[in-house]
Amino acid sequence: MEADPDELLNWLKGDGSGERDLQIIALEQLCMLVLMSDNIDRCFEQYQPRLFLPALCDIFSDPLAPTHVLEVTARALTYFLDVSVDCAKKITSHPTIIRSMCTCLQAVDIEDRTNKDLAEQIIKVFERLCSRETSSIYEQDGLRCVLDFINTCYSVVHKDSLQSALNVVVKLIGKIDPQNSPTLDQTIESLSKLLLHDDAFVADNALRCFATLADRFSRKNVDPEPLMRYGLKDVLLRSLHHVSKSSTDAHNAPNARGITTNLSVVTGLLSTLCRGSAKVTHDLLRSDLPDALEAALCGGDERCVLDIMRFLDLLIVLLFEGRQALPRPGTSARTTNPPAPSNETPQNPPASTAATTGNTTPSDRSQQQIIEYIRSRNLQVFTNYIEENNIDVNYTDNVGQTMLNWVSAFGTREMVEY
């Protein structure tokens, strides 16, 4: 038997300890109605999100709301977001909901079961909101809160909650303005701690965040040298050295602290850093980089060797032609090896890319669309977009990254082969 919508809404809005029992009943009932509905449109006609979502958000603004009530409220918000992405805007339009959730996340006692459940549920809400309303969370200092949560609570939260928290961080990192971010240094320090995490999955995601940050620096024409303050260079060099060790002793290699196995991201990040900063390039060339590159070339697989050769190509241009030889944002990009496009053509090119004479370099909008398709790992949509728009797969974008760099870092093996 379905509950009366008006009565359910009144119970949700109830305050005071005497009405908490009715409130929790209403919350559980609402969760079941949304979760079990086989016709969500009909459900939303009766239990309208424009009425129920503000009531749910108001519960988080109640300083006297018990933890178990907040946990069920966060769960209800998650269910609404699961069935309708349009709910994201209605939730973030509430004046205090994001700030209240961040406050809960910071004050949570992770040793208590109910508190831990609340924190994990808030992370799931943030993950779903980030698909549509990333800016709303970033502007309320959500990035710092989630990073602090990961660094302090990673050992006791569930694996899927840790994955969700890292997904939130990856999304929010893309909103940082290197020229106007008061918490930039703190963010870099927190990410650097995650690079040293025992879990290779966490460390790899932290490195992806650094790659996104470096890209933000490049697009703003800001020197990315601050990214190296807290040990990033050591992690990158150790990861290159680790390639040869892991290839000869695969059983002893996993879970090495401060090492990431995603060499495509490592070399891509090194390239972005060297393109953007003369000081970083100077420091790397006078470090253990030459030995590390040699070790990776000798011990890596074919894909690893190709990635490193592209990075070496960049270093040679910087050393012998100077930084002025690099492509500038807003100008037509040149590759670091312009006279040999035929040598970069795959041995067995697909028919769709064999005739490249009519191919074009994508506009900024098209380039962003391609990157989104790569990140979504949707091969069919990616290839269709390339072919329908007749885009040259060998082009270099305005920050010097090739499409292969993007695909290697964020796409699938099938995209690389294409």
C-alpha positions as CSV (number, residue, x, y, z in Angstrom):
1,M,0.0,0.0,0.0
2,E,1.5,3.3,-1.1
3,A,1.8,6.1,1.5
4,D,-0.1,9.4,1.1
5,P,2.4,11.9,-0.5
6,D,1.2,14.8,1.7
7,E,1.4,12.8,4.9
8,L,4.9,11.5,4.0
9,L,6.1,15.0,3.2
10,N,4.8,16.3,6.6
11,W,6.6,13.5,8.4
12,L,9.8,14.3,6.6
13,K,9.5,17.9,7.7
14,G,8.9,17.0,11.3
15,D,11.3,18.2,13.9
16,G,11.9,17.5,17.6
17,S,12.8,14.2,19.2
18,G,9.1,13.2,19.5
19,E,8.8,13.1,15.7
20,R,12.1,11.5,14.8
21,D,10.5,8.1,14.7
22,L,7.9,9.3,12.1
23,Q,10.7,11.0,10.2
24,I,12.8,7.8,10.0
25,I,9.7,5.8,8.9
26,A,9.0,8.4,6.2
27,L,12.7,8.3,5.0
28,E,12.7,4.5,4.8
29,Q,9.3,4.5,3.0
30,L,10.6,7.1,0.5
31,C,13.7,5.0,-0.2
32,M,11.7,1.9,-0.9
33,L,9.2,3.8,-3.1
34,V,12.0,5.2,-5.3
35,L,14.2,2.1,-5.3
36,M,11.4,-0.4,-6.1
37,S,9.4,1.7,-8.5
38,D,9.0,0.1,-11.9
39,N,7.7,3.4,-13.4
40,I,9.7,6.3,-12.1
41,D,7.7,8.9,-14.0
42,R,4.6,7.8,-12.3
43,C,6.4,7.7,-9.0
44,F,7.6,11.3,-9.5
45,E,4.1,12.4,-10.3
46,Q,3.0,11.4,-6.8
47,Y,6.2,12.1,-4.9
48,Q,7.4,15.1,-6.7
49,P,11.2,15.8,-6.5
50,R,10.6,19.5,-6.4
51,L,8.8,19.0,-3.0
52,F,10.6,16.1,-1.5
53,L,14.3,16.9,-2.4
54,P,14.2,20.3,-0.5
55,A,12.7,18.5,2.5
56,L,15.5,15.9,2.4
57,C,18.1,18.7,2.1
58,D,16.6,20.5,5.0
59,I,17.3,17.5,7.2
60,F,21.0,17.9,6.6
61,S,20.7,21.6,7.8
62,D,19.2,20.5,11.1
63,P,22.0,20.6,13.7
64,L,20.0,18.2,16.0
65,A,19.4,15.5,13.4
66,P,20.8,12.2,14.6
67,T,23.5,10.4,12.6
68,H,21.2,7.5,11.6
69,V,18.6,9.9,10.3
70,L,21.3,11.7,8.2
71,E,22.5,8.4,6.8
72,V,19.0,7.4,5.6
73,T,18.6,10.9,4.2
74,A,21.8,10.6,2.2
75,R,20.7,7.2,1.0
76,A,17.4,8.7,-0.2
77,L,19.2,11.4,-2.1
78,T,21.4,8.7,-3.7
79,Y,18.4,6.8,-4.9
80,F,16.8,9.9,-6.4
81,L,20.1,10.7,-8.3
82,D,20.3,7.1,-9.5
83,V,16.9,7.2,-11.2
84,S,17.1,10.8,-12.5
85,V,20.2,12.9,-13.2
86,D,17.9,15.9,-13.3
87,C,17.7,15.7,-9.5
88,A,21.3,16.9,-9.3
89,K,20.4,20.5,-10.1
90,K,17.5,20.5,-7.6
91,I,19.8,19.3,-4.8
92,T,22.7,21.7,-5.4
93,S,20.3,24.6,-5.7
94,H,19.6,24.2,-2.0
95,P,21.6,26.9,-0.2
96,T,23.3,24.8,2.5
97,I,23.2,21.1,1.4
98,I,26.8,20.8,0.1
99,R,28.3,22.7,2.9
100,S,26.4,20.7,5.5
101,M,27.5,17.4,3.9
102,C,31.1,18.6,3.9
103,T,30.8,19.5,7.6
104,C,29.4,16.0,8.3
105,L,32.3,14.4,6.4
106,Q,34.9,16.4,8.4
107,A,33.3,15.7,11.8
108,V,32.5,12.0,11.3
109,D,33.8,9.4,13.8
110,I,34.9,6.8,11.4
111,E,35.3,4.2,14.1
112,D,31.6,4.2,14.7
113,R,29.6,2.0,12.3
114,T,26.7,4.5,11.8
115,N,29.1,7.4,11.3
116,K,31.1,5.4,8.8
117,D,27.9,4.5,6.9
118,L,27.0,8.2,6.8
119,A,30.4,9.2,5.4
120,E,30.3,6.6,2.7
121,Q,26.8,7.5,1.7
122,I,27.8,11.2,1.4
123,I,30.6,10.2,-0.8
124,K,28.2,8.3,-3.1
125,V,26.0,11.4,-3.2
126,F,29.0,13.5,-4.2
127,E,30.0,11.0,-6.9
128,R,26.6,11.2,-8.5
129,L,26.4,15.0,-8.2
130,C,29.8,15.3,-9.9
131,S,28.3,13.9,-13.1
132,R,26.3,17.1,-13.5
133,E,27.1,19.7,-10.8
134,T,30.9,19.4,-10.2
135,S,31.3,23.2,-9.8
136,S,28.8,23.3,-7.0
137,I,30.8,20.8,-4.9
138,Y,34.2,22.4,-5.8
139,E,33.0,25.9,-4.8
140,Q,32.0,24.6,-1.4
141,D,35.5,23.3,-0.7
142,G,34.4,19.7,-1.5
143,L,37.8,18.8,-2.9
144,R,39.7,19.4,0.3
145,C,37.1,17.6,2.4
146,V,37.1,14.5,0.2
147,L,40.9,14.4,0.0
148,D,41.1,14.6,3.8
149,F,38.6,11.8,4.1
150,I,40.6,9.6,1.8
151,N,43.9,10.3,3.6
152,T,42.5,9.7,7.1
153,C,39.9,7.0,6.6
154,Y,41.2,4.9,3.6
155,S,42.0,1.9,5.8
156,V,38.5,1.4,7.3
157,V,36.1,2.3,4.4
158,H,34.9,-0.2,1.9
159,K,36.7,-0.6,-1.4
160,D,33.8,0.7,-3.5
161,S,33.5,3.8,-1.2
162,L,37.2,4.5,-1.7
163,Q,36.7,4.1,-5.5
164,S,33.8,6.6,-5.4
165,A,35.9,9.1,-3.3
166,L,38.7,8.9,-5.9
167,N,36.2,9.4,-8.7
168,V,35.0,12.6,-7.0
169,V,38.6,13.8,-6.6
170,V,39.4,13.2,-10.3
171,K,36.3,15.2,-11.3
172,L,37.0,18.1,-8.9
173,I,40.7,18.3,-9.8
174,G,39.6,19.4,-13.3
175,K,38.0,22.5,-11.8
176,I,41.2,23.9,-10.2
177,D,42.4,27.2,-11.5
178,P,46.2,27.2,-11.0
179,Q,46.2,31.0,-11.0
180,N,43.5,31.4,-8.4
181,S,43.3,28.5,-6.0
182,P,44.1,29.3,-2.3
183,T,44.1,25.6,-1.5
184,L,46.4,24.5,-4.4
185,D,49.4,23.7,-2.3
186,Q,47.4,21.8,0.2
187,T,45.8,19.8,-2.6
188,I,49.2,19.0,-4.1
189,E,50.4,17.8,-0.7
190,S,47.4,15.6,-0.2
191,L,47.7,14.0,-3.6
192,S,51.4,13.4,-3.0
193,K,50.6,11.4,0.1
194,L,48.2,9.3,-2.0
195,L,51.0,8.6,-4.4
196,L,52.7,6.7,-1.6
197,H,49.6,4.7,-0.7
198,D,50.0,0.9,-0.2
199,D,47.1,0.3,-2.6
200,A,48.4,0.6,-6.2
201,F,44.8,1.5,-7.3
202,V,44.9,4.6,-5.1
203,A,48.4,5.6,-6.2
204,D,47.4,5.2,-9.9
205,N,44.4,7.4,-9.4
206,A,46.5,10.0,-7.6
207,L,48.9,10.0,-10.5
208,R,45.9,10.6,-12.9
209,C,45.0,13.6,-10.8
210,F,48.5,15.0,-11.2
211,A,48.2,14.4,-15.0
212,T,44.9,16.4,-14.9
213,L,46.5,19.1,-12.8
214,A,49.4,19.4,-15.1
215,D,47.1,19.7,-18.1
216,R,45.3,22.5,-16.2
217,F,48.6,24.3,-15.7
218,S,49.4,23.9,-19.4
219,R,46.1,25.3,-20.6
220,K,46.5,28.3,-18.4
221,N,50.1,28.8,-19.5
222,V,51.3,28.5,-15.8
223,D,54.6,26.9,-14.9
224,P,53.7,23.4,-13.3
225,E,56.8,23.4,-11.1
226,P,54.7,23.5,-7.9
227,L,53.5,20.0,-8.6
228,M,57.0,18.7,-7.9
229,R,57.2,20.1,-4.3
230,Y,56.2,17.0,-2.4
231,G,58.0,14.1,-4.0
232,L,56.3,13.6,-7.4
233,K,59.7,13.5,-9.2
234,D,60.9,10.5,-7.0
235,V,57.7,8.6,-7.7
236,L,58.0,9.1,-11.4
237,L,61.6,8.0,-11.5
238,R,61.0,5.0,-9.3
239,S,58.2,3.9,-11.5
240,L,60.5,4.0,-14.6
241,H,63.1,2.0,-12.8
242,H,60.5,-0.5,-11.6
243,V,59.7,-1.5,-15.2
244,S,62.8,-3.5,-15.6
245,K,62.5,-5.1,-12.1
246,S,58.9,-6.1,-12.6
247,S,59.7,-7.7,-16.0
248,T,62.4,-9.9,-14.5
249,D,60.7,-10.6,-11.1
250,A,56.9,-10.3,-11.6
251,H,56.1,-12.1,-8.3
252,N,58.0,-9.6,-6.1
253,A,56.8,-6.5,-7.9
254,P,53.2,-5.8,-6.8
255,N,52.1,-3.2,-4.3
256,A,55.6,-1.6,-4.1
257,R,55.1,1.7,-2.2
258,G,55.6,4.9,-4.1
259,I,55.5,3.2,-7.5
260,T,52.8,3.3,-10.2
261,T,52.6,0.7,-13.0
262,N,50.8,2.9,-15.5
263,L,53.8,4.0,-17.6
264,S,51.6,5.7,-20.2
265,V,50.4,8.2,-17.5
266,V,54.0,8.5,-16.2
267,T,55.5,9.4,-19.5
268,G,52.6,11.6,-20.5
269,L,52.9,13.5,-17.2
270,L,56.7,13.9,-17.6
271,S,56.1,15.3,-21.1
272,T,53.5,17.8,-19.9
273,L,55.8,18.9,-17.0
274,C,58.8,19.4,-19.3
275,R,56.8,21.3,-21.9
276,G,55.5,23.7,-19.3
277,S,58.5,24.2,-17.1
278,A,62.2,24.9,-17.9
279,K,63.1,24.4,-14.2
280,V,61.4,21.0,-14.1
281,T,63.2,20.0,-17.2
282,H,66.6,21.3,-15.8
283,D,66.1,19.3,-12.5
284,L,65.0,16.1,-14.2
285,L,67.9,16.1,-16.7
286,R,70.3,16.4,-13.7
287,S,68.6,13.7,-11.7
288,D,68.4,10.0,-12.2
289,L,66.2,10.4,-15.3
290,P,68.6,9.1,-17.9
291,D,69.3,5.9,-16.0
292,A,65.6,5.5,-15.3
293,L,64.7,5.9,-19.0
294,E,67.4,3.4,-20.0
295,A,66.1,0.9,-17.5
296,A,62.5,1.3,-18.8
297,L,63.6,1.0,-22.4
298,C,65.5,-2.2,-21.7
299,G,62.8,-3.8,-19.5
300,G,59.5,-2.5,-20.9
301,D,57.1,-3.9,-23.4
302,E,56.5,-2.4,-26.9
303,R,53.9,0.1,-25.7
304,C,56.2,1.3,-22.9
305,V,59.1,1.7,-25.3
306,L,57.0,3.7,-27.7
307,D,55.8,6.0,-24.9
308,I,59.4,6.6,-23.7
309,M,60.6,7.2,-27.3
310,R,58.0,10.0,-27.7
311,F,59.2,11.5,-24.4
312,L,62.8,11.3,-25.5
313,D,61.8,13.0,-28.8
314,L,60.5,15.9,-26.8
315,L,63.7,16.1,-24.7
316,I,65.8,16.2,-27.9
317,V,63.8,19.0,-29.2
318,L,64.1,21.0,-26.0
319,L,67.9,20.3,-25.8
320,F,68.8,21.0,-29.4
321,E,66.1,23.3,-30.8
322,G,65.0,25.1,-27.6
323,R,61.7,25.8,-26.0
324,Q,60.7,28.1,-28.8
325,A,60.4,25.1,-31.1
326,L,57.4,23.8,-29.1
327,P,53.9,24.5,-30.4
328,R,52.1,27.4,-28.7
329,P,48.5,27.4,-27.6
330,G,46.3,28.8,-30.2
331,T,48.7,28.2,-33.1
332,S,48.8,25.3,-35.5
333,A,50.6,22.5,-33.7
334,R,53.7,20.8,-35.1
335,T,54.8,17.4,-34.0
336,T,58.2,17.0,-32.5
337,N,59.2,14.9,-35.5
338,P,57.6,16.7,-38.4
339,P,59.4,15.2,-41.4
340,A,58.4,11.6,-40.8
341,P,54.6,11.2,-40.6
342,S,54.8,8.1,-42.7
343,N,57.1,6.5,-40.2
344,E,54.4,6.9,-37.5
345,T,51.7,5.2,-39.6
346,P,50.8,1.8,-38.2
347,Q,52.0,-1.2,-40.2
348,N,48.4,-2.3,-40.8
349,P,46.3,0.9,-40.8
350,P,42.6,0.6,-40.8
351,A,40.8,1.5,-44.0
352,S,39.2,4.5,-42.3
353,T,42.7,6.0,-41.7
354,A,44.6,4.9,-44.7
355,A,43.6,7.9,-46.8
356,T,44.8,10.8,-44.6
357,T,45.2,13.5,-47.3
358,G,41.7,14.9,-46.6
359,N,41.9,14.6,-42.8
360,T,41.6,17.8,-40.7
361,T,42.9,19.0,-37.3
362,P,40.0,19.3,-34.9
363,S,38.8,22.6,-33.4
364,D,39.0,23.2,-29.6
365,R,35.4,22.1,-29.2
366,S,35.9,18.9,-31.3
367,Q,39.2,18.2,-29.4
368,Q,37.4,18.4,-26.1
369,Q,34.6,16.1,-27.4
370,I,37.2,13.6,-28.5
371,I,38.8,13.7,-25.0
372,E,35.4,13.1,-23.4
373,Y,34.8,10.1,-25.6
374,I,38.3,8.7,-24.7
375,R,37.6,9.2,-21.0
376,S,34.3,7.4,-21.3
377,R,36.1,4.5,-22.9
378,N,33.4,4.1,-25.5
379,L,35.1,2.7,-28.6
380,Q,32.2,2.8,-30.9
381,V,31.3,6.5,-30.3
382,F,35.0,7.4,-30.4
383,T,35.6,5.8,-33.8
384,N,32.4,7.1,-35.2
385,Y,33.2,10.6,-34.3
386,I,36.7,10.4,-35.8
387,E,35.5,9.0,-39.0
388,E,32.4,11.1,-39.4
389,N,34.4,14.3,-38.9
390,N,37.4,13.1,-40.9
391,I,39.8,13.9,-38.1
392,D,43.6,13.2,-38.5
393,V,44.5,10.7,-35.8
394,N,48.1,11.9,-35.9
395,Y,47.4,15.5,-35.0
396,T,49.0,17.2,-32.0
397,D,46.8,19.4,-29.8
398,N,47.7,22.9,-28.5
399,V,49.5,21.6,-25.5
400,G,51.6,19.2,-27.5
401,Q,49.7,16.0,-26.7
402,T,48.9,13.5,-29.5
403,M,45.7,11.6,-29.6
404,L,47.7,8.5,-28.9
405,N,48.9,10.1,-25.6
406,W,45.3,10.7,-24.5
407,V,44.2,7.3,-25.6
408,S,47.1,5.6,-23.8
409,A,46.4,7.4,-20.6
410,F,42.7,7.3,-20.4
411,G,41.3,5.0,-23.2
412,T,41.2,1.3,-23.9
413,R,43.6,-1.1,-25.6
414,E,41.2,-1.2,-28.6
415,M,41.4,2.6,-28.9
416,V,45.2,2.4,-28.9
417,E,45.1,-0.3,-31.7
418,Y,42.7,1.8,-33.7
